[in-house]
Amino acid sequence: MVANALITADPNPAALAEACLRGCWIPLPLQPLEAFSLSHLVILSPGCRAIEAMGPIHSFRCSDPGDGQLLWLPLLQGRRRLRHPIALGAGPLLEPWLPRHGLQWQRLPVQELLVAESVQQLLSEQQGLGRGGSGDPVPAA
């Protein structure tokens, strides 16, 4: 199974560092197979131009709040700064693709992301291969 980065957003630029200190991010309504394919967390803040760090996900804790929708809590094991920041880029594919808050997310294959010139370039390549985006943002709750 391909290891994917869970890419989400938060207005706090220190959200990833704080989540890694707590050891978890927020519970998300993921499908079980989707959860098990996620290996890293990336949190983008407004005005962010590059991915500079990731939080490795070591496991998920599942809970049922009683409404039938399972929530998956990503448990993190520290924060890892990247040797080379990955630019977000600019273009028609990027803006609508980017998550706007913590309950929206996208996925990208970690290995492809780490060697990409930019997220925009990776999205263009995926579209060229007929794969489109790697996931639809979850609608706001």
KAMODA-V415076 format. One record per backbone hydrogen bond with DSSP energy under -0.5 kcal/mol. CO is the residue of the C=O (numbers start at 1). NH is the residue of the N-H. If there is no record, write none. Layout:
co:CO nh:NH
co:CO nh:NH
//
This chain:
co:3 nh:110
co:4 nh:39
co:4 nh:40
co:5 nh:7
co:5 nh:108
co:6 nh:8
co:6 nh:42
co:7 nh:106
co:8 nh:44
co:11 nh:13
co:12 nh:15
co:14 nh:18
co:15 nh:19
co:16 nh:20
co:17 nh:21
co:18 nh:22
co:19 nh:23
co:19 nh:24
co:23 nh:76
co:26 nh:74
co:28 nh:30
co:28 nh:72
co:31 nh:35
co:32 nh:36
co:33 nh:37
co:34 nh:37
co:35 nh:38
co:37 nh:4
co:39 nh:57
co:40 nh:6
co:41 nh:55
co:42 nh:8
co:42 nh:44
co:44 nh:10
co:45 nh:48
co:49 nh:88
co:49 nh:89
co:50 nh:52
co:51 nh:86
co:52 nh:82
co:54 nh:56
co:54 nh:80
co:55 nh:41
co:56 nh:58
co:56 nh:77
co:59 nh:75
co:60 nh:62
co:61 nh:73
co:63 nh:65
co:63 nh:71
co:68 nh:70
co:69 nh:65
co:71 nh:63
co:71 nh:73
co:72 nh:28
co:72 nh:74
co:73 nh:61
co:74 nh:25
co:74 nh:76
co:75 nh:58
co:75 nh:59
co:79 nh:81
co:80 nh:54
co:85 nh:87
co:86 nh:51
co:87 nh:119
co:88 nh:120
co:91 nh:95
co:92 nh:96
co:93 nh:97
co:94 nh:97
co:94 nh:98
co:101 nh:9
co:101 nh:104
co:106 nh:7
co:108 nh:5
co:109 nh:113
co:110 nh:114
co:111 nh:115
co:112 nh:116
co:113 nh:116
co:117 nh:87
co:118 nh:122
co:119 nh:123
co:120 nh:124
co:121 nh:125
co:122 nh:126
co:123 nh:127
co:124 nh:128
co:125 nh:129
co:126 nh:131
co:126 nh:132
co:127 nh:130
//
